Amino acid sequence: MDMIKKINIKNFNFYTILSILVLLAGIFLYIDWAIKYGVLYDLGIYSLVIVFIISGIIGFILSLMKKEEIED
C-alpha cells in the first residue's frame, strides 16, 4: 500500500512513454504473431513477449515513482 502512495502521475516523462511503447510492442507482437501464423500456444513467442510486457510494466511503475531526496 505504501508503494501506491509513492506513484505520482506528475512524474510522467520520457521513460514513462518508452515503457508504454515497450508494453504495447509486446502486446502487438503477440497479436501479430497469432494473426500471421495462427499459433497462440508457442513457447518461443511467450518467452519473447513476456520480456517486453514485464519490462514495460516495471518501467512504467518505476518511472512514476516519487523520488525521495536525501539531505546530508
Gaussian input, Z-matrix of N, CA and C with variables (Angstrom, degrees):
# hf/3-21g

backbone

0 1
 N
 C     1     B1
 C     2     B2     1     A1
 N     3     B3     2     A2     1     D1
 C     4     B4     3     A3     2     D2
 C     5     B5     4     A4     3     D3
 N     6     B6     5     A5     4     D4
 C     7     B7     6     A6     5     D5
 C     8     B8     7     A7     6     D6
 N     9     B9     8     A8     7     D7
 C    10    B10     9     A9     8     D8
 C    11    B11    10    A10     9     D9
 N    12    B12    11    A11    10    D10
 C    13    B13    12    A12    11    D11
 C    14    B14    13    A13    12    D12
 N    15    B15    14    A14    13    D13
 C    16    B16    15    A15    14    D14
 C    17    B17    16    A16    15    D15
 N    18    B18    17    A17    16    D16
 C    19    B19    18    A18    17    D17
 C    20    B20    19    A19    18    D18
 N    21    B21    20    A20    19    D19
 C    22    B22    21    A21    20    D20
 C    23    B23    22    A22    21    D21
 N    24    B24    23    A23    22    D22
 C    25    B25    24    A24    23    D23
 C    26    B26    25    A25    24    D24
 N    27    B27    26    A26    25    D25
 C    28    B28    27    A27    26    D26
 C    29    B29    28    A28    27    D27
 N    30    B30    29    A29    28    D28
 C    31    B31    30    A30    29    D29
 C    32    B32    31    A31    30    D30
 N    33    B33    32    A32    31    D31
 C    34    B34    33    A33    32    D32
 C    35    B35    34    A34    33    D33
 N    36    B36    35    A35    34    D34
 C    37    B37    36    A36    35    D35
 C    38    B38    37    A37    36    D36
 N    39    B39    38    A38    37    D37
 C    40    B40    39    A39    38    D38
 C    41    B41    40    A40    39    D39
 N    42    B42    41    A41    40    D40
 C    43    B43    42    A42    41    D41
 C    44    B44    43    A43    42    D42
 N    45    B45    44    A44    43    D43
 C    46    B46    45    A45    44    D44
 C    47    B47    46    A46    45    D45
 N    48    B48    47    A47    46    D46
 C    49    B49    48    A48    47    D47
 C    50    B50    49    A49    48    D48
 N    51    B51    50    A50    49    D49
 C    52    B52    51    A51    50    D50
 C    53    B53    52    A52    51    D51
 N    54    B54    53    A53    52    D52
 C    55    B55    54    A54    53    D53
 C    56    B56    55    A55    54    D54
 N    57    B57    56    A56    55    D55
 C    58    B58    57    A57    56    D56
 C    59    B59    58    A58    57    D57
 N    60    B60    59    A59    58    D58
 C    61    B61    60    A60    59    D59
 C    62    B62    61    A61    60    D60
 N    63    B63    62    A62    61    D61
 C    64    B64    63    A63    62    D62
 C    65    B65    64    A64    63    D63
 N    66    B66    65    A65    64    D64
 C    67    B67    66    A66    65    D65
 C    68    B68    67    A67    66    D66
 N    69    B69    68    A68    67    D67
 C    70    B70    69    A69    68    D68
 C    71    B71    70    A70    69    D69
 N    72    B72    71    A71    70    D70
 C    73    B73    72    A72    71    D71
 C    74    B74    73    A73    72    D72
 N    75    B75    74    A74    73    D73
 C    76    B76    75    A75    74    D74
 C    77    B77    76    A76    75    D75
 N    78    B78    77    A77    76    D76
 C    79    B79    78    A78    77    D77
 C    80    B80    79    A79    78    D78
 N    81    B81    80    A80    79    D79
 C    82    B82    81    A81    80    D80
 C    83    B83    82    A82    81    D81
 N    84    B84    83    A83    82    D82
 C    85    B85    84    A84    83    D83
 C    86    B86    85    A85    84    D84
 N    87    B87    86    A86    85    D85
 C    88    B88    87    A87    86    D86
 C    89    B89    88    A88    87    D87
 N    90    B90    89    A89    88    D88
 C    91    B91    90    A90    89    D89
 C    92    B92    91    A91    90    D90
 N    93    B93    92    A92    91    D91
 C    94    B94    93    A93    92    D92
 C    95    B95    94    A94    93    D93
 N    96    B96    95    A95    94    D94
 C    97    B97    96    A96    95    D95
 C    98    B98    97    A97    96    D96
 N    99    B99    98    A98    97    D97
 C   100   B100    99    A99    98    D98
 C   101   B101   100   A100    99    D99
 N   102   B102   101   A101   100   D100
 C   103   B103   102   A102   101   D101
 C   104   B104   103   A103   102   D102
 N   105   B105   104   A104   103   D103
 C   106   B106   105   A105   104   D104
 C   107   B107   106   A106   105   D105
 N   108   B108   107   A107   106   D106
 C   109   B109   108   A108   107   D107
 C   110   B110   109   A109   108   D108
 N   111   B111   110   A110   109   D109
 C   112   B112   111   A111   110   D110
 C   113   B113   112   A112   111   D111
 N   114   B114   113   A113   112   D112
 C   115   B115   114   A114   113   D113
 C   116   B116   115   A115   114   D114
 N   117   B117   116   A116   115   D115
 C   118   B118   117   A117   116   D116
 C   119   B119   118   A118   117   D117
 N   120   B120   119   A119   118   D118
 C   121   B121   120   A120   119   D119
 C   122   B122   121   A121   120   D120
 N   123   B123   122   A122   121   D121
 C   124   B124   123   A123   122   D122
 C   125   B125   124   A124   123   D123
 N   126   B126   125   A125   124   D124
 C   127   B127   126   A126   125   D125
 C   128   B128   127   A127   126   D126
 N   129   B129   128   A128   127   D127
 C   130   B130   129   A129   128   D128
 C   131   B131   130   A130   129   D129
 N   132   B132   131   A131   130   D130
 C   133   B133   132   A132   131   D131
 C   134   B134   133   A133   132   D132
 N   135   B135   134   A134   133   D133
 C   136   B136   135   A135   134   D134
 C   137   B137   136   A136   135   D135
 N   138   B138   137   A137   136   D136
 C   139   B139   138   A138   137   D137
 C   140   B140   139   A139   138   D138
 N   141   B141   140   A140   139   D139
 C   142   B142   141   A141   140   D140
 C   143   B143   142   A142   141   D141
 N   144   B144   143   A143   142   D142
 C   145   B145   144   A144   143   D143
 C   146   B146   145   A145   144   D144
 N   147   B147   146   A146   145   D145
 C   148   B148   147   A147   146   D146
 C   149   B149   148   A148   147   D147
 N   150   B150   149   A149   148   D148
 C   151   B151   150   A150   149   D149
 C   152   B152   151   A151   150   D150
 N   153   B153   152   A152   151   D151
 C   154   B154   153   A153   152   D152
 C   155   B155   154   A154   153   D153
 N   156   B156   155   A155   154   D154
 C   157   B157   156   A156   155   D155
 C   158   B158   157   A157   156   D156
 N   159   B159   158   A158   157   D157
 C   160   B160   159   A159   158   D158
 C   161   B161   160   A160   159   D159
 N   162   B162   161   A161   160   D160
 C   163   B163   162   A162   161   D161
 C   164   B164   163   A163   162   D162
 N   165   B165   164   A164   163   D163
 C   166   B166   165   A165   164   D164
 C   167   B167   166   A166   165   D165
 N   168   B168   167   A167   166   D166
 C   169   B169   168   A168   167   D167
 C   170   B170   169   A169   168   D168
 N   171   B171   170   A170   169   D169
 C   172   B172   171   A171   170   D170
 C   173   B173   172   A172   171   D171
 N   174   B174   173   A173   172   D172
 C   175   B175   174   A174   173   D173
 C   176   B176   175   A175   174   D174
 N   177   B177   176   A176   175   D175
 C   178   B178   177   A177   176   D176
 C   179   B179   178   A178   177   D177
 N   180   B180   179   A179   178   D178
 C   181   B181   180   A180   179   D179
 C   182   B182   181   A181   180   D180
 N   183   B183   182   A182   181   D181
 C   184   B184   183   A183   182   D182
 C   185   B185   184   A184   183   D183
 N   186   B186   185   A185   184   D184
 C   187   B187   186   A186   185   D185
 C   188   B188   187   A187   186   D186
 N   189   B189   188   A188   187   D187
 C   190   B190   189   A189   188   D188
 C   191   B191   190   A190   189   D189
 N   192   B192   191   A191   190   D190
 C   193   B193   192   A192   191   D191
 C   194   B194   193   A193   192   D192
 N   195   B195   194   A194   193   D193
 C   196   B196   195   A195   194   D194
 C   197   B197   196   A196   195   D195
 N   198   B198   197   A197   196   D196
 C   199   B199   198   A198   197   D197
 C   200   B200   199   A199   198   D198
 N   201   B201   200   A200   199   D199
 C   202   B202   201   A201   200   D200
 C   203   B203   202   A202   201   D201
 N   204   B204   203   A203   202   D202
 C   205   B205   204   A204   203   D203
 C   206   B206   205   A205   204   D204
 N   207   B207   206   A206   205   D205
 C   208   B208   207   A207   206   D206
 C   209   B209   208   A208   207   D207
 N   210   B210   209   A209   208   D208
 C   211   B211   210   A210   209   D209
 C   212   B212   211   A211   210   D210
 N   213   B213   212   A212   211   D211
 C   214   B214   213   A213   212   D212
 C   215   B215   214   A214   213   D213

   B1=1.4513
   B2=1.5246
   B3=1.3238
   B4=1.4567
   B5=1.5258
   B6=1.3404
   B7=1.4542
   B8=1.5255
   B9=1.3338
   B10=1.4621
   B11=1.5217
   B12=1.3149
   B13=1.4582
   B14=1.5278
   B15=1.3211
   B16=1.4620
   B17=1.5265
   B18=1.3317
   B19=1.4591
   B20=1.5221
   B21=1.3218
   B22=1.4521
   B23=1.5264
   B24=1.3188
   B25=1.4654
   B26=1.5302
   B27=1.3109
   B28=1.4649
   B29=1.5263
   B30=1.3247
   B31=1.4606
   B32=1.5302
   B33=1.3218
   B34=1.4628
   B35=1.5245
   B36=1.3353
   B37=1.4599
   B38=1.5276
   B39=1.3173
   B40=1.4606
   B41=1.5241
   B42=1.3217
   B43=1.4585
   B44=1.5292
   B45=1.3182
   B46=1.4545
   B47=1.5275
   B48=1.3193
   B49=1.4649
   B50=1.5298
   B51=1.3206
   B52=1.4590
   B53=1.5267
   B54=1.3110
   B55=1.4671
   B56=1.5195
   B57=1.3140
   B58=1.4692
   B59=1.5246
   B60=1.3224
   B61=1.4691
   B62=1.5225
   B63=1.3282
   B64=1.4722
   B65=1.5273
   B66=1.3248
   B67=1.4587
   B68=1.5324
   B69=1.3197
   B70=1.4656
   B71=1.5222
   B72=1.3366
   B73=1.4671
   B74=1.5263
   B75=1.3291
   B76=1.4580
   B77=1.5133
   B78=1.3155
   B79=1.4729
   B80=1.5236
   B81=1.3369
   B82=1.4618
   B83=1.5259
   B84=1.3257
   B85=1.4643
   B86=1.5239
   B87=1.3257
   B88=1.4682
   B89=1.5296
   B90=1.3251
   B91=1.4649
   B92=1.5273
   B93=1.3236
   B94=1.4630
   B95=1.5282
   B96=1.3269
   B97=1.4604
   B98=1.5325
   B99=1.3317
   B100=1.4720
   B101=1.5255
   B102=1.3295
   B103=1.4685
   B104=1.5282
   B105=1.3348
   B106=1.4680
   B107=1.5219
   B108=1.3365
   B109=1.4588
   B110=1.5231
   B111=1.3223
   B112=1.4523
   B113=1.5111
   B114=1.3314
   B115=1.4635
   B116=1.5223
   B117=1.3254
   B118=1.4617
   B119=1.5204
   B120=1.3230
   B121=1.4612
   B122=1.5208
   B123=1.3153
   B124=1.4559
   B125=1.5220
   B126=1.3115
   B127=1.4583
   B128=1.5279
   B129=1.3052
   B130=1.4618
   B131=1.5138
   B132=1.3337
   B133=1.4602
   B134=1.5177
   B135=1.3422
   B136=1.4627
   B137=1.5171
   B138=1.3327
   B139=1.4562
   B140=1.5334
   B141=1.3007
   B142=1.4579
   B143=1.5240
   B144=1.3154
   B145=1.4606
   B146=1.5191
   B147=1.3231
   B148=1.4595
   B149=1.5249
   B150=1.3128
   B151=1.4699
   B152=1.5253
   B153=1.3225
   B154=1.4618
   B155=1.5271
   B156=1.3122
   B157=1.4584
   B158=1.5306
   B159=1.3204
   B160=1.4701
   B161=1.5201
   B162=1.3299
   B163=1.4624
   B164=1.5281
   B165=1.3149
   B166=1.4603
   B167=1.5152
   B168=1.3328
   B169=1.4624
   B170=1.5194
   B171=1.3243
   B172=1.4705
   B173=1.5229
   B174=1.3171
   B175=1.4599
   B176=1.5180
   B177=1.3304
   B178=1.4659
   B179=1.5224
   B180=1.3159
   B181=1.4645
   B182=1.5236
   B183=1.3224
   B184=1.4666
   B185=1.5242
   B186=1.3248
   B187=1.4634
   B188=1.5209
   B189=1.3260
   B190=1.4662
   B191=1.5199
   B192=1.3158
   B193=1.4653
   B194=1.5213
   B195=1.3172
   B196=1.4580
   B197=1.5236
   B198=1.3156
   B199=1.4457
   B200=1.5261
   B201=1.3249
   B202=1.4484
   B203=1.5200
   B204=1.3164
   B205=1.4511
   B206=1.5217
   B207=1.3156
   B208=1.4543
   B209=1.5089
   B210=1.3097
   B211=1.4596
   B212=1.5115
   B213=1.3324
   B214=1.4729
   B215=1.5045
   A1=110.88
   A2=116.13
   A3=120.00
   A4=110.84
   A5=117.20
   A6=120.71
   A7=111.13
   A8=117.22
   A9=120.84
   A10=110.32
   A11=117.44
   A12=121.10
   A13=111.69
   A14=117.06
   A15=120.78
   A16=112.64
   A17=117.78
   A18=121.12
   A19=108.88
   A20=115.88
   A21=121.39
   A22=108.75
   A23=116.94
   A24=121.22
   A25=111.25
   A26=117.95
   A27=120.94
   A28=111.91
   A29=117.20
   A30=121.40
   A31=112.16
   A32=117.54
   A33=122.65
   A34=108.92
   A35=117.33
   A36=121.17
   A37=110.44
   A38=116.54
   A39=122.57
   A40=111.84
   A41=117.23
   A42=120.89
   A43=111.73
   A44=116.97
   A45=120.45
   A46=110.05
   A47=116.20
   A48=120.86
   A49=110.29
   A50=116.82
   A51=121.02
   A52=110.81
   A53=117.87
   A54=121.69
   A55=111.34
   A56=117.15
   A57=120.59
   A58=110.08
   A59=116.93
   A60=120.54
   A61=111.94
   A62=117.39
   A63=121.01
   A64=110.08
   A65=116.87
   A66=121.34
   A67=110.99
   A68=116.31
   A69=120.14
   A70=112.18
   A71=116.97
   A72=120.27
   A73=110.62
   A74=116.53
   A75=119.90
   A76=112.34
   A77=116.36
   A78=120.36
   A79=111.07
   A80=116.63
   A81=120.04
   A82=112.30
   A83=117.25
   A84=119.98
   A85=110.47
   A86=116.91
   A87=120.13
   A88=111.20
   A89=116.41
   A90=120.14
   A91=110.71
   A92=116.64
   A93=121.13
   A94=111.09
   A95=116.59
   A96=121.16
   A97=110.50
   A98=115.16
   A99=119.28
   A100=111.32
   A101=116.98
   A102=119.69
   A103=111.12
   A104=117.11
   A105=120.23
   A106=112.86
   A107=116.51
   A108=119.93
   A109=113.53
   A110=118.09
   A111=120.66
   A112=114.42
   A113=116.45
   A114=121.26
   A115=108.65
   A116=116.44
   A117=120.16
   A118=112.03
   A119=117.31
   A120=121.79
   A121=109.98
   A122=115.94
   A123=120.87
   A124=108.22
   A125=116.61
   A126=121.14
   A127=111.85
   A128=118.05
   A129=121.22
   A130=112.54
   A131=117.00
   A132=119.41
   A133=110.72
   A134=117.33
   A135=119.79
   A136=110.93
   A137=116.60
   A138=119.96
   A139=111.89
   A140=117.35
   A141=120.11
   A142=111.66
   A143=116.49
   A144=121.24
   A145=111.39
   A146=117.80
   A147=120.26
   A148=111.19
   A149=117.68
   A150=120.79
   A151=109.94
   A152=117.17
   A153=121.05
   A154=111.69
   A155=116.92
   A156=120.45
   A157=111.32
   A158=117.74
   A159=120.49
   A160=110.96
   A161=117.93
   A162=119.06
   A163=111.28
   A164=117.96
   A165=120.09
   A166=112.32
   A167=116.79
   A168=120.79
   A169=111.00
   A170=117.13
   A171=120.55
   A172=110.50
   A173=117.80
   A174=120.83
   A175=112.18
   A176=116.91
   A177=121.39
   A178=110.68
   A179=116.75
   A180=120.48
   A181=110.87
   A182=116.95
   A183=119.70
   A184=112.60
   A185=117.16
   A186=118.86
   A187=112.31
   A188=117.77
   A189=120.62
   A190=112.91
   A191=118.12
   A192=120.15
   A193=110.51
   A194=114.85
   A195=120.78
   A196=108.51
   A197=115.99
   A198=120.46
   A199=109.21
   A200=115.28
   A201=119.61
   A202=108.92
   A203=115.64
   A204=119.92
   A205=109.29
   A206=115.42
   A207=121.27
   A208=108.88
   A209=115.29
   A210=119.76
   A211=109.35
   A212=114.83
   A213=119.44
   A214=111.65
   D1=-31.31
   D2=-179.23
   D3=-67.72
   D4=-31.78
   D5=-179.66
   D6=-67.45
   D7=-35.25
   D8=-179.47
   D9=-64.37
   D10=-34.76
   D11=179.45
   D12=-68.22
   D13=-26.75
   D14=-177.90
   D15=-81.86
   D16=-18.59
   D17=-179.51
   D18=-77.75
   D19=126.00
   D20=-176.54
   D21=-133.81
   D22=127.15
   D23=-178.14
   D24=-69.36
   D25=-16.10
   D26=178.20
   D27=-69.30
   D28=-15.72
   D29=178.70
   D30=-86.19
   D31=15.01
   D32=-179.97
   D33=-61.05
   D34=122.89
   D35=-176.44
   D36=-146.50
   D37=-167.01
   D38=-178.50
   D39=-59.91
   D40=-40.18
   D41=-178.24
   D42=-68.08
   D43=-29.79
   D44=175.70
   D45=-67.06
   D46=-44.15
   D47=178.08
   D48=-63.71
   D49=-42.08
   D50=178.54
   D51=-62.60
   D52=-40.61
   D53=178.72
   D54=-65.59
   D55=-40.01
   D56=177.54
   D57=-64.41
   D58=-41.11
   D59=178.60
   D60=-64.25
   D61=-39.48
   D62=178.29
   D63=-66.42
   D64=-41.21
   D65=177.61
   D66=-62.26
   D67=-46.56
   D68=178.54
   D69=-66.17
   D70=-34.61
   D71=177.57
   D72=-62.37
   D73=-40.12
   D74=177.64
   D75=-64.37
   D76=-43.14
   D77=-179.84
   D78=-66.72
   D79=-46.16
   D80=-179.64
   D81=-67.95
   D82=-32.75
   D83=176.63
   D84=-63.42
   D85=-43.11
   D86=179.57
   D87=-65.44
   D88=-42.99
   D89=179.29
   D90=-65.76
   D91=-42.60
   D92=179.27
   D93=-63.40
   D94=-42.08
   D95=178.20
   D96=-61.78
   D97=-42.56
   D98=-179.34
   D99=-65.47
   D100=-37.80
   D101=-179.77
   D102=-72.68
   D103=-44.09
   D104=-177.26
   D105=-67.47
   D106=-47.14
   D107=-171.12
   D108=-106.63
   D109=-8.61
   D110=178.20
   D111=67.10
   D112=23.02
   D113=-177.84
   D114=-119.62
   D115=117.88
   D116=176.94
   D117=-98.78
   D118=-24.26
   D119=-175.11
   D120=-107.54
   D121=78.17
   D122=-179.31
   D123=-130.47
   D124=120.73
   D125=-177.13
   D126=-64.11
   D127=-32.98
   D128=-179.71
   D129=-64.63
   D130=-44.63
   D131=-179.84
   D132=-72.55
   D133=-32.89
   D134=175.23
   D135=-59.69
   D136=-45.90
   D137=-176.24
   D138=-66.45
   D139=-30.64
   D140=177.90
   D141=-78.63
   D142=-44.02
   D143=-176.61
   D144=-69.15
   D145=-36.72
   D146=-178.04
   D147=-65.15
   D148=-31.44
   D149=176.12
   D150=-64.97
   D151=-44.67
   D152=178.04
   D153=-63.59
   D154=-46.49
   D155=-174.71
   D156=-68.87
   D157=-46.99
   D158=-179.12
   D159=-64.92
   D160=-43.23
   D161=179.47
   D162=-68.21
   D163=-31.36
   D164=175.42
   D165=-66.87
   D166=-42.94
   D167=179.56
   D168=-67.21
   D169=-47.05
   D170=-179.76
   D171=-64.52
   D172=-42.15
   D173=178.34
   D174=-63.89
   D175=-38.40
   D176=177.86
   D177=-63.02
   D178=-46.12
   D179=-179.85
   D180=-66.03
   D181=-45.46
   D182=-177.97
   D183=-66.63
   D184=-33.42
   D185=-179.10
   D186=-73.82
   D187=-20.73
   D188=179.46
   D189=-96.53
   D190=-4.70
   D191=-178.92
   D192=-69.77
   D193=142.65
   D194=178.80
   D195=-72.89
   D196=131.22
   D197=-179.09
   D198=-87.46
   D199=123.15
   D200=179.80
   D201=-89.25
   D202=128.47
   D203=179.34
   D204=-94.60
   D205=134.41
   D206=-179.64
   D207=-101.37
   D208=124.80
   D209=178.91
   D210=-93.78
   D211=136.62
   D212=179.19
   D213=-87.63

